[in-house]
Amino acid sequence: MTMLMIVDEKAIMAHVGASRLYLMRNGEIHQLTVDHSLANELYLAGSMSKEEAAGSRYQHVLTRCVGPQESVSVDALLFDLIPGDRMLLCSDGLSNDFESSSVVANLLAQPKIMASPEPLMQFVNASGGADNITAIVVETLADTEWVSDSEEKIASLRNNFLGQKLSVRRLLHLLALTTLVNCAQLCIL
C-alpha cells in the first residue's frame, strides 16, 4: 500500500510493501518510497548489487506488507509541495518495468499524462504487461496561490556538509524535522 494525502501545500505519504511513489520536481525524478522486499533488503545490506536485486527471485518476497500481521511498521513522509510537482503512485506491475529513472521522467513529462492514461498503457503493452497494474498521477497546479520555500530549504541543506550526500527523499524527511534559520556570518579571528 502506498497512500498520498494532500492538504494545501503539504503532502503526506504512508507506505508499506512494493508499490511506489515517484516525485517529478523541476524535471528530476525521485523515488520517495523504499521497496520492502527481500531483494531490496539484501541490496541495502550490501549482499547484492542493484542489478542482482532487480533480477533476483527474492524481488517479490515482501518483508513488510498489509494483511498477514496484526500490525506493521509504516514508512511515513511529510513534505512540502511546490507548484508543478507531478507524482506517480503505482503498483510493482508498472514499476518492475522501469529500467531507470529516465523512463519514469519521460512518462511523467508527457503533457497528456494528466488527461489520459494512454502513455502508461502504451509503455505497459510495449514492456509485456506481465502483472496487474495500478497507477495514479497527481499534479500540483503551476498557478497555485501558495508558494513553498521548500526548494530554498533543500538547497540550503544540500550546501551544508550534513546534507550533501542525502537523496531528495531523505532531505524531505529532514525538512519535516527541522527549521531553517538564517544567521549572520560569524568570523572568528
Backbone as ProteinMPNN parsed JSONL, in Angstrom:
{"seq_chain_A": "MTMLMIVDEKAIMAHVGASRLYLMRNGEIHQLTVDHSLANELYLAGSMSKEEAAGSRYQHVLTRCVGPQESVSVDALLFDLIPGDRMLLCSDGLSNDFESSSVVANLLAQPKIMASPEPLMQFVNASGGADNITAIVVETLADTEWVSDSEEKIASLRNNFLGQKLSVRRLLHLLALTTLVNCAQLCIL", "coords_chain_A": {"N_chain_A": [[0.843, -1.171, 0.0], [0.593, 2.126, -0.886], [0.073, 5.329, 0.053], [-1.121, 8.623, -0.511], [-1.707, 11.733, 0.789], [-2.96, 14.94, 0.359], [-2.89, 18.16, 1.603], [-3.551, 21.418, 1.288], [-0.496, 22.964, 0.795], [1.005, 20.814, 1.567], [2.12, 17.412, 1.596], [1.47, 14.069, 2.519], [2.874, 10.976, 2.837], [2.27, 7.53, 3.15], [3.579, 4.299, 3.464], [3.882, 0.862, 2.703], [5.26, -2.132, 1.631], [5.637, -2.997, -1.859], [4.708, -1.228, -3.736], [5.015, 2.004, -5.319], [5.99, 5.488, -4.901], [6.671, 8.139, -6.888], [8.255, 11.275, -7.337], [8.212, 13.967, -9.484], [10.045, 16.718, -9.855], [10.818, 19.826, -11.021], [11.701, 18.639, -13.408], [13.287, 16.516, -12.566], [13.423, 13.141, -11.376], [12.412, 11.473, -8.442], [12.432, 8.742, -6.345], [10.317, 8.216, -3.761], [9.589, 6.228, -2.052], [10.646, 3.183, -0.431], [11.323, -0.045, -1.446], [9.905, -2.768, 0.198], [11.103, -5.421, 0.048], [12.683, -8.653, 0.023], [14.848, -8.845, -1.718], [15.557, -6.124, -2.058], [16.217, -5.479, 0.573], [18.49, -7.098, 0.86], [20.121, -5.868, -1.03], [20.384, -3.278, 0.138], [21.781, -4.018, 2.402], [24.183, -4.616, 1.327], [24.695, -7.107, 0.273], [23.951, -7.761, -2.275], [24.216, -6.549, -5.626], [22.714, -3.677, -7.233], [21.741, -4.43, -9.728], [21.7, -7.231, -9.487], [19.745, -7.481, -7.482], [17.519, -6.476, -8.837], [17.0, -8.491, -10.67], [16.553, -10.653, -9.085], [15.186, -13.639, -7.59], [14.077, -13.084, -5.207], [12.861, -10.67, -5.361], [10.118, -10.341, -5.265], [9.43, -11.182, -2.771], [8.016, -10.115, -0.011], [9.009, -8.138, 2.768], [7.66, -6.541, 4.45], [4.237, -5.961, 4.682], [0.724, -5.231, 4.203], [-1.721, -6.966, 5.981], [-0.951, -9.896, 6.677], [0.093, -9.71, 9.324], [-0.961, -8.523, 12.57], [-0.242, -5.904, 13.086], [1.828, -3.482, 11.417], [4.931, -1.954, 10.556], [4.968, 1.277, 9.289], [6.224, 3.252, 6.695], [6.523, 6.722, 6.729], [6.158, 9.996, 5.386], [6.31, 13.429, 5.473], [5.989, 16.201, 3.435], [6.746, 19.314, 1.736], [4.934, 20.669, -0.979], [5.52, 21.976, -4.245], [4.49, 24.322, -6.733], [3.705, 22.753, -9.802], [4.785, 20.254, -9.229], [4.765, 16.79, -9.945], [3.372, 13.671, -9.338], [3.655, 10.131, -9.244], [1.899, 7.386, -8.305], [2.204, 3.974, -8.076], [1.674, 0.472, -8.731], [3.791, -2.449, -8.327], [3.579, -3.826, -10.662], [3.788, -2.003, -12.688], [6.109, -0.488, -12.01], [8.12, -2.434, -12.004], [8.888, -2.632, -14.614], [10.352, -0.373, -15.112], [13.341, 0.554, -16.254], [15.11, 2.518, -15.604], [15.36, 5.716, -13.888], [14.994, 7.621, -15.825], [13.106, 6.605, -17.578], [10.731, 6.821, -16.112], [10.717, 9.599, -15.854], [10.417, 10.378, -18.536], [7.852, 9.371, -19.073], [6.242, 10.798, -17.198], [6.703, 13.383, -18.023], [5.238, 13.772, -20.265], [2.83, 15.77, -21.781], [0.088, 15.021, -22.027], [-0.357, 13.166, -20.046], [-1.783, 13.736, -17.732], [-4.375, 13.941, -18.596], [-5.028, 11.543, -19.782], [-4.555, 8.013, -19.449], [-3.171, 6.867, -21.477], [-0.319, 7.073, -22.347], [0.903, 5.566, -20.278], [-0.366, 3.093, -20.595], [0.518, 2.377, -23.173], [3.259, 2.116, -22.662], [3.232, -0.037, -20.837], [2.121, -2.088, -22.415], [4.103, -2.29, -24.4], [6.153, -3.207, -22.824], [5.392, -5.697, -22.071], [3.603, -6.212, -19.974], [3.246, -8.042, -17.643], [2.103, -8.291, -15.117], [-0.483, -7.353, -12.721], [-1.653, -3.957, -12.865], [-1.663, -0.799, -11.39], [-2.073, 2.665, -11.411], [-1.694, 6.054, -10.517], [-1.683, 9.445, -11.306], [-0.718, 12.526, -10.051], [-0.859, 16.054, -9.932], [0.42, 19.191, -8.922], [-0.904, 22.369, -9.42], [0.535, 24.759, -11.62], [-0.099, 27.429, -11.337], [-0.764, 27.816, -8.71], [-1.814, 29.413, -5.695], [-0.303, 29.374, -3.286], [3.126, 29.467, -2.447], [5.805, 27.542, -1.887], [8.68, 27.46, 0.245], [10.271, 25.34, -0.015], [12.172, 24.514, -1.967], [14.276, 26.334, -1.53], [14.973, 25.606, 1.061], [15.829, 22.947, 0.665], [18.02, 23.406, -1.015], [19.65, 24.803, 0.78], [20.178, 22.802, 2.679], [21.514, 20.94, 1.041], [23.811, 22.369, 0.45], [25.13, 22.281, 2.777], [27.391, 20.447, 4.796], [26.147, 18.345, 6.105], [24.005, 17.56, 4.512], [24.889, 16.985, 1.963], [25.207, 14.453, 0.68], [22.741, 13.292, 0.762], [19.699, 11.793, -0.405], [16.873, 13.143, -2.236], [14.554, 12.189, -1.059], [15.435, 11.664, 1.585], [16.239, 14.257, 2.275], [13.771, 15.614, 2.184], [12.505, 14.336, 4.301], [14.169, 15.162, 6.387], [13.679, 17.908, 6.274], [11.092, 18.01, 7.278], [11.56, 17.675, 9.919], [13.104, 19.742, 10.788], [13.939, 23.243, 11.294], [14.582, 25.983, 9.298], [16.949, 28.413, 9.805], [18.083, 31.609, 9.269], [21.263, 32.905, 9.66], [23.579, 35.435, 10.632], [26.797, 35.756, 9.186], [29.558, 34.509, 10.934], [32.665, 35.527, 12.0], [35.619, 34.461, 13.232], [38.565, 35.523, 14.749]], "CA_chain_A": [[0.0, 0.0, 0.0], [1.223, 3.437, -0.886], [-1.0, 6.316, 0.169], [-0.707, 10.01, -0.564], [-2.748, 12.666, 1.178], [-2.514, 16.307, 0.113], [-3.656, 19.203, 2.278], [-2.932, 22.684, 0.914], [0.814, 22.802, 0.171], [1.692, 19.701, 2.227], [1.782, 16.055, 1.193], [1.822, 13.049, 3.495], [2.955, 9.661, 2.24], [2.379, 6.348, 4.008], [3.994, 3.252, 2.526], [4.257, -0.484, 3.132], [5.228, -3.08, 0.525], [6.455, -2.799, -3.058], [4.198, -0.167, -4.601], [5.972, 3.117, -5.258], [5.633, 6.882, -5.125], [7.714, 8.927, -7.539], [8.036, 12.71, -7.397], [8.945, 14.686, -10.517], [10.146, 18.121, -9.461], [11.748, 20.547, -11.901], [12.239, 17.725, -14.411], [14.055, 15.423, -11.958], [12.606, 12.094, -10.766], [12.878, 10.992, -7.147], [11.603, 7.69, -5.766], [10.162, 8.566, -2.349], [9.352, 5.013, -1.28], [11.665, 2.138, -0.43], [10.671, -1.353, -1.579], [10.043, -3.681, 1.338], [11.275, -6.77, -0.492], [13.906, -9.297, 0.488], [15.927, -8.461, -2.637], [15.99, -4.764, -1.739], [16.898, -5.539, 1.883], [19.827, -7.648, 0.613], [20.871, -4.806, -1.719], [20.707, -2.242, 1.124], [22.767, -4.579, 3.331], [25.438, -4.805, 0.613], [24.86, -8.505, -0.13], [23.638, -7.863, -3.701], [24.294, -5.302, -6.388], [21.391, -3.201, -7.657], [21.359, -5.254, -10.869], [21.353, -8.559, -8.967], [18.466, -7.361, -6.77], [16.45, -6.269, -9.822], [16.697, -9.769, -11.323], [16.527, -11.711, -8.075], [13.931, -14.341, -7.295], [13.579, -12.52, -3.954], [12.302, -9.352, -5.652], [8.688, -10.326, -4.928], [9.241, -11.664, -1.404], [7.851, -8.903, 0.795], [9.428, -8.182, 4.171], [6.599, -5.808, 5.146], [3.038, -5.786, 3.861], [-0.528, -5.111, 4.931], [-2.545, -8.158, 5.96], [-0.618, -11.094, 7.448], [0.302, -9.429, 10.742], [-1.947, -7.641, 13.194], [0.238, -4.533, 12.876], [3.003, -3.421, 10.553], [5.632, -0.675, 10.581], [4.641, 2.035, 8.087], [7.084, 4.392, 6.376], [5.731, 7.942, 6.55], [6.948, 11.154, 4.978], [5.585, 14.688, 5.314], [6.838, 17.086, 2.65], [6.147, 20.474, 1.082], [4.753, 20.616, -2.426], [5.723, 23.235, -4.945], [3.702, 24.332, -7.971], [4.277, 21.987, -10.905], [5.173, 18.9, -8.832], [3.95, 15.723, -10.509], [3.644, 12.445, -8.6], [3.124, 8.871, -9.761], [1.731, 6.269, -7.377], [1.98, 2.825, -8.953], [1.962, -0.87, -8.222], [5.025, -3.007, -8.875], [3.309, -4.275, -12.022], [4.301, -0.948, -13.569], [7.482, -0.077, -11.672], [9.073, -3.5, -12.35], [9.334, -2.432, -15.996], [11.168, 0.839, -15.21], [14.758, 0.212, -16.28], [15.843, 3.612, -14.965], [14.5, 6.847, -13.545], [14.698, 8.386, -17.038], [11.86, 6.059, -18.132], [9.662, 7.462, -15.342], [10.737, 11.019, -16.218], [9.834, 10.513, -19.878], [6.404, 9.149, -18.978], [5.585, 11.882, -16.47], [6.896, 14.656, -18.72], [4.306, 13.885, -21.385], [1.763, 16.714, -21.436], [-1.252, 14.431, -21.947], [-0.421, 12.146, -18.991], [-2.806, 14.102, -16.748], [-5.7, 13.817, -19.2], [-5.292, 10.188, -20.256], [-3.535, 7.027, -19.066], [-2.668, 6.25, -22.71], [1.136, 6.841, -22.354], [1.229, 4.457, -19.363], [-0.863, 1.851, -21.214], [1.431, 2.063, -24.268], [4.5, 1.642, -22.054], [2.98, -1.361, -20.273], [1.96, -3.034, -23.526], [5.41, -2.47, -25.03], [7.022, -3.92, -21.871], [4.897, -7.057, -21.868], [2.481, -6.191, -19.039], [3.158, -9.372, -17.046], [1.5, -8.269, -13.78], [-1.567, -6.361, -12.611], [-1.087, -2.614, -12.842], [-2.45, 0.326, -10.892], [-1.279, 3.886, -11.453], [-2.386, 7.33, -10.32], [-0.793, 10.584, -11.496], [-1.223, 13.713, -9.364], [-0.041, 17.216, -10.247], [0.053, 20.474, -8.318], [-1.054, 23.339, -10.496], [1.63, 25.727, -11.716], [-0.555, 28.761, -10.933], [-1.272, 27.715, -7.354], [-1.593, 30.65, -4.932], [0.764, 29.24, -2.306], [4.464, 29.21, -2.954], [6.574, 26.941, -0.806], [10.115, 27.744, 0.262], [10.897, 24.024, 0.057], [13.374, 24.475, -2.814], [15.324, 27.082, -0.839], [15.399, 24.798, 2.201], [16.595, 21.806, 0.147], [19.305, 23.942, -1.471], [20.446, 25.105, 1.976], [20.658, 21.543, 3.252], [22.481, 20.342, 0.12], [25.048, 23.141, 0.52], [25.682, 22.035, 4.096], [28.062, 19.146, 4.809], [25.241, 17.311, 6.612], [23.042, 17.133, 3.516], [25.477, 16.875, 0.628], [25.081, 13.132, 0.067], [21.415, 12.755, 1.01], [18.739, 11.783, -1.507], [15.758, 14.074, -2.045], [13.662, 11.557, -0.079], [15.995, 11.919, 2.92], [16.198, 15.707, 2.507], [12.38, 15.958, 2.501], [12.274, 13.846, 5.661], [14.902, 16.058, 7.278], [12.967, 19.193, 6.294], [9.913, 17.893, 8.138], [12.014, 17.627, 11.305], [13.978, 20.865, 11.104], [13.549, 24.613, 10.984], [15.67, 26.71, 8.672], [17.173, 29.702, 10.447], [19.141, 32.378, 8.627], [22.147, 33.512, 10.655], [24.638, 36.283, 10.103], [28.081, 35.051, 9.139], [30.391, 34.763, 12.096], [34.073, 35.46, 11.681], [36.422, 34.41, 14.458], [39.972, 35.783, 14.465]], "C_chain_A": [[0.888, 1.234, 0.0], [0.103, 4.455, -0.932], [-0.392, 7.711, 0.125], [-1.903, 10.861, -0.188], [-2.176, 14.073, 1.015], [-3.467, 17.268, 0.801], [-2.91, 20.511, 2.042], [-1.587, 22.415, 0.243], [1.636, 21.676, 0.798], [1.21, 18.37, 1.656], [2.255, 15.109, 2.283], [1.773, 11.708, 2.777], [3.001, 8.613, 3.343], [2.634, 5.171, 3.084], [4.368, 1.966, 3.257], [4.216, -1.366, 1.889], [6.103, -2.677, -0.639], [5.833, -1.84, -4.068], [5.124, 1.029, -4.434], [5.294, 4.466, -5.426], [6.859, 7.572, -5.703], [7.294, 10.389, -7.52], [8.871, 13.261, -8.543], [8.88, 16.164, -10.145], [11.218, 18.777, -10.322], [12.452, 19.608, -12.887], [13.051, 16.565, -13.864], [13.114, 14.441, -11.269], [13.256, 11.628, -9.472], [11.91, 9.915, -6.67], [11.53, 7.956, -4.273], [9.917, 7.353, -1.465], [10.561, 4.088, -1.378], [10.936, 0.809, -0.501], [10.951, -2.198, -0.341], [10.063, -5.114, 0.825], [12.589, -7.341, 0.025], [15.083, -8.927, -0.411], [16.444, -7.059, -2.315], [16.704, -4.715, -0.393], [18.327, -6.077, 1.717], [20.712, -6.63, -0.11], [21.305, -3.737, -0.709], [21.759, -2.715, 2.125], [24.123, -4.809, 2.655], [25.681, -6.228, 0.147], [24.581, -8.736, -1.614], [23.884, -6.514, -4.351], [22.868, -4.903, -6.769], [20.867, -4.06, -8.811], [20.945, -6.661, -10.423], [20.002, -8.529, -8.264], [17.307, -7.236, -7.755], [16.05, -7.574, -10.51], [16.543, -10.934, -10.364], [15.164, -12.371, -7.931], [13.31, -13.84, -5.994], [12.938, -11.148, -4.134], [10.839, -9.252, -5.219], [8.385, -10.917, -3.547], [9.201, -10.439, -0.503], [8.296, -9.127, 2.233], [8.448, -7.416, 5.053], [5.42, -5.668, 4.197], [1.815, -5.703, 4.771], [-1.251, -6.445, 4.847], [-2.138, -9.284, 6.871], [-0.455, -10.87, 8.951], [-0.793, -8.499, 11.255], [-1.548, -6.179, 13.05], [1.51, -4.601, 12.037], [3.615, -2.022, 10.669], [5.415, 0.019, 9.234], [5.657, 3.158, 7.912], [6.18, 5.59, 6.147], [6.671, 9.084, 6.194], [6.009, 12.334, 4.79], [6.5, 15.61, 4.525], [6.031, 18.22, 2.018], [6.021, 20.2, -0.405], [5.093, 21.968, -3.004], [4.9, 23.179, -6.228], [4.435, 23.602, -9.095], [4.784, 20.614, -10.523], [4.225, 17.902, -9.486], [4.355, 14.431, -9.811], [2.976, 11.258, -9.272], [3.091, 7.87, -8.628], [1.453, 5.063, -8.256], [2.328, 1.523, -8.257], [3.245, -1.374, -8.878], [4.817, -3.602, -10.265], [3.766, -3.265, -13.051], [5.772, -0.671, -13.271], [8.518, -1.167, -11.969], [9.626, -3.331, -13.761], [10.152, -1.157, -16.179], [12.636, 0.439, -15.134], [15.609, 1.27, -15.578], [14.868, 4.733, -14.642], [14.173, 7.684, -14.774], [13.429, 7.882, -17.716], [10.67, 6.714, -17.436], [9.567, 8.934, -15.73], [10.092, 11.242, -17.581], [8.325, 10.326, -19.854], [5.703, 10.33, -18.321], [5.726, 13.236, -17.154], [5.912, 14.841, -19.876], [3.122, 14.759, -20.981], [0.393, 16.057, -21.248], [-1.392, 13.383, -20.839], [-1.505, 12.46, -17.959], [-4.218, 13.91, -17.292], [-6.048, 12.381, -19.558], [-4.191, 9.243, -19.797], [-2.86, 6.385, -20.278], [-1.149, 6.052, -22.725], [1.558, 5.689, -21.43], [0.803, 3.123, -19.963], [0.06, 1.43, -22.357], [2.751, 1.509, -23.735], [4.334, 0.213, -21.535], [2.865, -2.398, -21.38], [3.287, -3.316, -24.215], [6.362, -3.277, -24.141], [6.557, -5.344, -21.606], [3.748, -7.161, -20.893], [2.228, -7.509, -18.337], [2.419, -9.42, -15.713], [0.336, -7.28, -13.775], [-0.963, -4.983, -12.362], [-2.11, -1.62, -12.328], [-1.54, 1.545, -10.921], [-2.184, 5.094, -11.284], [-1.345, 8.421, -10.505], [-1.471, 11.801, -10.881], [-0.29, 14.874, -9.703], [-0.525, 18.425, -9.456], [0.059, 21.508, -9.431], [0.057, 24.38, -10.455], [1.207, 27.115, -11.248], [-1.189, 28.756, -9.54], [-0.908, 28.977, -6.568], [-0.443, 30.53, -3.939], [2.076, 28.97, -3.014], [5.294, 28.72, -1.775], [8.036, 27.376, -0.893], [10.915, 26.45, 0.357], [12.181, 23.947, -0.765], [14.537, 25.191, -2.143], [15.866, 26.263, 0.336], [16.255, 23.615, 1.737], [17.963, 22.277, -0.318], [20.212, 24.247, -0.285], [21.01, 23.837, 2.606], [21.706, 20.881, 2.362], [23.821, 21.063, 0.169], [25.757, 22.973, 1.853], [26.309, 20.647, 4.094], [27.15, 18.02, 5.296], [24.319, 16.752, 5.539], [23.588, 16.875, 2.136], [25.209, 15.535, -0.047], [23.701, 12.513, 0.252], [20.557, 12.799, -0.242], [17.65, 12.807, -1.218], [14.781, 13.501, -1.033], [14.138, 11.84, 1.344], [15.968, 13.407, 3.262], [14.782, 16.15, 2.865], [12.029, 15.512, 3.917], [12.947, 14.771, 6.676], [14.216, 17.416, 7.387], [11.76, 19.156, 7.228], [10.294, 17.953, 9.615], [12.794, 18.862, 11.742], [13.326, 22.208, 10.792], [14.765, 25.314, 10.412], [15.762, 28.086, 9.311], [18.322, 30.384, 9.724], [19.947, 33.086, 9.706], [23.155, 34.405, 9.937], [25.934, 35.49, 10.135], [28.925, 35.47, 10.33], [31.848, 34.576, 11.697], [34.858, 35.497, 12.994], [37.873, 34.585, 14.085], [40.855, 35.078, 15.458]], "O_chain_A": [[1.817, 1.351, 0.799], [-0.719, 4.446, -1.848], [0.697, 7.952, 0.646], [-2.98, 10.73, -0.769], [-1.069, 14.367, 1.464], [-4.682, 17.207, 0.613], [-1.793, 20.699, 2.523], [-1.534, 21.715, -0.768], [2.844, 21.599, 0.576], [0.046, 18.222, 1.283], [3.303, 15.317, 2.894], [0.757, 11.348, 2.183], [3.69, 8.788, 4.348], [1.992, 5.046, 2.041], [5.062, 1.978, 4.274], [3.223, -1.346, 1.161], [7.171, -2.094, -0.456], [6.381, -1.657, -5.155], [5.933, 1.062, -3.506], [4.208, 4.586, -5.994], [7.931, 7.589, -5.099], [6.114, 10.704, -7.669], [10.085, 13.059, -8.586], [7.811, 16.773, -10.123], [12.37, 18.343, -10.347], [13.641, 19.762, -13.166], [13.469, 15.702, -14.635], [12.129, 14.846, -10.653], [14.467, 11.416, -9.401], [10.704, 10.15, -6.598], [12.551, 7.928, -3.586], [10.028, 7.451, -0.243], [11.383, 4.202, -2.288], [10.029, 0.557, 0.292], [12.093, -2.319, 0.101], [9.174, -5.912, 1.12], [13.492, -6.601, 0.414], [16.193, -8.717, 0.078], [17.655, -6.839, -2.303], [17.686, -3.989, -0.237], [19.259, -5.58, 2.349], [21.908, -6.538, 0.163], [22.468, -3.334, -0.702], [22.537, -1.912, 2.639], [25.098, -5.154, 3.321], [26.773, -6.533, -0.332], [24.932, -9.785, -2.154], [23.774, -5.47, -3.709], [21.936, -5.696, -6.642], [19.679, -4.379, -8.858], [19.962, -7.213, -10.918], [19.198, -9.446, -8.428], [16.241, -7.813, -7.543], [14.891, -7.745, -10.889], [16.415, -12.081, -10.792], [14.126, -11.739, -8.127], [12.151, -14.136, -5.706], [12.518, -10.53, -3.156], [10.381, -8.172, -4.845], [7.224, -11.126, -3.198], [10.226, -9.802, -0.26], [8.003, -10.158, 2.838], [8.413, -7.619, 6.267], [5.593, -5.297, 3.036], [1.87, -6.057, 5.948], [-1.385, -7.005, 3.759], [-2.899, -9.626, 7.776], [-0.818, -11.728, 9.755], [-1.452, -7.793, 10.491], [-2.408, -5.31, 12.908], [2.173, -5.636, 11.962], [2.903, -1.036, 10.855], [5.646, -0.568, 8.176], [5.926, 3.919, 8.841], [5.175, 5.484, 5.444], [7.818, 9.134, 6.639], [5.034, 12.252, 4.042], [7.66, 15.792, 4.893], [4.825, 18.111, 1.796], [6.892, 19.578, -1.013], [4.969, 22.99, -2.33], [4.643, 22.094, -6.75], [5.629, 23.807, -9.311], [5.183, 19.854, -11.405], [3.021, 18.145, -9.57], [5.543, 14.128, -9.701], [1.87, 11.368, -9.8], [4.127, 7.539, -8.053], [0.558, 5.112, -9.099], [3.145, 1.472, -7.338], [3.723, -0.8, -9.856], [5.791, -3.858, -10.975], [4.098, -3.636, -14.177], [6.591, -0.626, -14.188], [9.69, -0.849, -12.169], [10.708, -3.829, -14.07], [10.607, -0.878, -17.289], [13.121, 0.034, -14.078], [16.673, 0.975, -15.034], [13.71, 4.712, -15.059], [13.168, 8.396, -14.774], [12.738, 8.662, -18.371], [9.71, 7.116, -18.093], [8.47, 9.461, -15.914], [9.315, 12.18, -17.762], [7.599, 11.044, -20.541], [4.688, 10.811, -18.824], [4.942, 14.146, -16.885], [5.773, 15.944, -20.404], [2.487, 14.514, -19.955], [-0.384, 16.492, -20.398], [-2.453, 12.773, -20.709], [-2.083, 11.544, -17.375], [-5.158, 13.733, -16.518], [-7.226, 12.029, -19.633], [-3.022, 9.625, -19.758], [-2.064, 5.458, -20.124], [-0.699, 4.964, -23.083], [2.466, 4.927, -21.763], [1.526, 2.133, -19.854], [0.357, 0.244, -22.497], [3.297, 0.552, -24.285], [5.19, -0.641, -21.766], [3.455, -3.475, -21.284], [3.567, -4.459, -24.575], [7.265, -3.948, -24.64], [7.275, -6.116, -20.972], [2.974, -8.115, -20.97], [1.126, -8.051, -18.416], [2.133, -10.512, -15.222], [0.183, -6.477, -14.695], [0.089, -4.852, -11.738], [-3.261, -1.598, -12.765], [-0.382, 1.476, -10.509], [-3.285, 5.151, -11.83], [-0.254, 8.347, -9.939], [-2.64, 12.078, -11.149], [0.928, 14.701, -9.755], [-1.728, 18.657, -9.334], [0.945, 21.504, -10.286], [0.466, 24.825, -9.382], [2.047, 27.901, -10.811], [-2.042, 29.589, -9.233], [0.172, 29.54, -6.752], [0.317, 31.482, -3.762], [2.114, 28.318, -4.058], [5.453, 29.429, -0.781], [8.555, 27.627, -1.981], [12.08, 26.453, 0.756], [13.172, 23.376, -0.31], [15.667, 24.705, -2.182], [17.074, 26.233, 0.574], [17.284, 23.316, 2.343], [18.967, 21.618, -0.047], [21.413, 23.981, -0.338], [22.17, 23.798, 3.015], [22.68, 20.322, 2.866], [24.863, 20.442, -0.045], [26.868, 23.473, 2.035], [25.786, 19.748, 3.436], [27.358, 16.861, 4.937], [23.891, 15.601, 5.63], [22.825, 16.575, 1.218], [25.002, 15.501, -1.26], [23.504, 11.34, -0.062], [20.667, 13.724, -1.047], [17.519, 13.283, -0.09], [14.23, 14.248, -0.224], [13.343, 12.212, 2.207], [15.705, 13.778, 4.406], [14.607, 16.979, 3.758], [11.338, 16.225, 4.646], [12.357, 15.115, 7.7], [14.175, 18.009, 8.465], [11.445, 20.146, 7.888], [9.453, 18.246, 10.464], [13.11, 19.017, 12.922], [12.299, 22.283, 10.117], [15.854, 25.245, 10.981], [14.782, 28.83, 9.357], [19.404, 29.814, 9.581], [19.391, 33.778, 10.559], [23.527, 34.157, 8.79], [26.137, 34.652, 11.013], [28.988, 36.648, 10.68], [32.206, 33.554, 11.112], [34.761, 36.454, 13.762], [38.377, 33.886, 13.206], [42.079, 35.18, 15.378]]}, "name": "protein", "num_of_chains": 1, "seq": "MTMLMIVDEKAIMAHVGASRLYLMRNGEIHQLTVDHSLANELYLAGSMSKEEAAGSRYQHVLTRCVGPQESVSVDALLFDLIPGDRMLLCSDGLSNDFESSSVVANLLAQPKIMASPEPLMQFVNASGGADNITAIVVETLADTEWVSDSEEKIASLRNNFLGQKLSVRRLLHLLALTTLVNCAQLCIL"}
